[in-house]
Amino acid sequence: MMKSVKPGRLGIGVIGSGKVGAVLGSALRAAEHQIVGVHAVSEASKERAEMLLPGVPVLEIPEILRRAELVLLAVPDDALADLVAGLAAAGHWQAGQLVIHTAGRYGTNVLAPATQAGAIALAIHPAMTFTGMSMDLERLTDCAFGVTASNMVLPIAQALVVEMGGEPVVISEENRPIYHTALAHASNHLVTIAGQSAGLLASIGIDQPERVLSSLMRASLENALASGEGALTGPVARGDVQTVLEHKHALNAQHIAQDTREGYVAMSRATALRANARGLINDRQLAALLTALDSAS
């Protein structure tokens, strides 16, 4: 007996079998779309495709565009514009073909060469960090996706996100840079702060610094997301200048990395300014904190 096919199922080609492309391709396949081909160059990407998209042929890009009703471009941001333009110049885009990119910083304007050839442009960016492993599929559940598309085809983008288990959040073309900045600031700098803090603990002989930080950082993140800056605590939020000076003195030790010293000062300044704006510390306390942070010692 032939397996019934849901209406609206698409033949999807995945260009870029990195951590994002392979996972999203797998999620779309789970929604009963057909993955007609994947483009993978490195051995790591080929292995990832084999793991997450078993049985899907590894094809050259022109062949994927020839076969696919929907093309998923999961390539580095800086490579996207040249790739789209090059494929347009070679005449590979098809009229009516859906083309989606996953780059956070762009809306659909970057796909203009494809749309000029008759393709339909969508931007779908998952607000998540990826490992490229099957565990990412579970994390897609309730994950927000920044979606940008024309009003006519926006429902298609939203439906695809819902099928992957995510929550579509509409972002206008002009707001994509701010959207992506916010996500990069939250995610990338969190990793940097965790690494710097772990490094400080390791420098005093703590073997597993992540165990010391784990409960604190998880609770802080959960409290911040639940209560916003009402969850802010610590010496800066209390206006405790002497503690901040002691921290700075400790960070001046020769073995402490420069980026850690500079990161502590920069984040403390930002925290002080935000604490003052929200009435947690007064202007006199703010001035004293900023003087302490700017001091040479």
FENLINTA-V220026 format. One record per backbone hydrogen bond with DSSP energy under -0.5 kcal/mol. NH is the residue of the N-H (numbers start at 1). CO is the residue of the C=O. If there is no record, write none. Layout:
NH&CO ; NH&CO
//
This chain:
9&6 ; 12&10 ; 12&34 ; 13&70 ; 14&37 ; 15&13 ; 15&72 ; 16&14 ; 16&39 ; 17&39 ; 22&18 ; 23&19 ; 24&20 ; 25&21 ; 26&22 ; 27&23 ; 28&24 ; 29&25 ; 30&26 ; 31&27 ; 32&29 ; 33&28 ; 34&10 ; 35&33 ; 36&12 ; 36&34 ; 37&12 ; 38&57 ; 39&14 ; 40&38 ; 46&42 ; 47&43 ; 48&44 ; 49&45 ; 50&46 ; 51&47 ; 52&48 ; 53&49 ; 56&53 ; 59&38 ; 59&57 ; 64&60 ; 65&61 ; 66&62 ; 67&63 ; 68&64 ; 69&11 ; 70&11 ; 71&98 ; 72&13 ; 72&70 ; 73&71 ; 73&100 ; 74&15 ; 74&72 ; 79&76 ; 80&76 ; 80&77 ; 81&77 ; 83&79 ; 84&80 ; 85&81 ; 86&82 ; 87&83 ; 88&84 ; 89&85 ; 90&86 ; 91&88 ; 92&87 ; 96&118 ; 97&94 ; 98&69 ; 99&120 ; 100&71 ; 101&122 ; 102&73 ; 111&108 ; 112&109 ; 114&111 ; 115&111 ; 116&112 ; 117&114 ; 118&115 ; 119&114 ; 120&97 ; 121&119 ; 122&99 ; 123&148 ; 124&101 ; 125&146 ; 126&124 ; 127&144 ; 128&126 ; 136&133 ; 137&134 ; 138&134 ; 138&135 ; 139&135 ; 140&136 ; 141&138 ; 142&165 ; 143&140 ; 145&167 ; 146&125 ; 147&145 ; 147&169 ; 148&123 ; 153&150 ; 154&150 ; 156&153 ; 157&153 ; 158&154 ; 159&155 ; 160&156 ; 161&157 ; 162&158 ; 163&159 ; 164&160 ; 165&162 ; 166&161 ; 167&143 ; 169&145 ; 171&147 ; 175&172 ; 176&172 ; 176&173 ; 179&175 ; 180&176 ; 181&177 ; 182&178 ; 183&179 ; 184&180 ; 185&181 ; 186&182 ; 187&183 ; 188&184 ; 189&184 ; 189&185 ; 191&187 ; 192&188 ; 193&189 ; 194&190 ; 195&191 ; 196&192 ; 197&193 ; 198&194 ; 199&195 ; 200&196 ; 201&197 ; 202&198 ; 203&199 ; 204&200 ; 204&201 ; 205&202 ; 206&201 ; 207&205 ; 209&206 ; 211&208 ; 212&208 ; 213&209 ; 214&210 ; 215&211 ; 217&213 ; 218&214 ; 219&215 ; 220&216 ; 221&217 ; 222&218 ; 223&219 ; 224&220 ; 225&221 ; 226&222 ; 227&223 ; 228&224 ; 230&227 ; 231&228 ; 232&229 ; 238&234 ; 239&235 ; 239&236 ; 240&235 ; 241&239 ; 244&240 ; 245&241 ; 246&242 ; 247&243 ; 248&244 ; 249&245 ; 250&246 ; 251&247 ; 252&248 ; 252&249 ; 253&250 ; 256&253 ; 261&257 ; 262&258 ; 263&259 ; 264&260 ; 265&261 ; 266&262 ; 267&263 ; 268&264 ; 269&265 ; 270&266 ; 271&267 ; 272&268 ; 273&269 ; 274&270 ; 275&271 ; 276&272 ; 277&273 ; 278&274 ; 279&276 ; 280&275 ; 281&275 ; 286&282 ; 287&283 ; 288&284 ; 289&285 ; 290&286 ; 291&287 ; 292&288 ; 293&289 ; 294&290 ; 295&291 ; 295&292
//
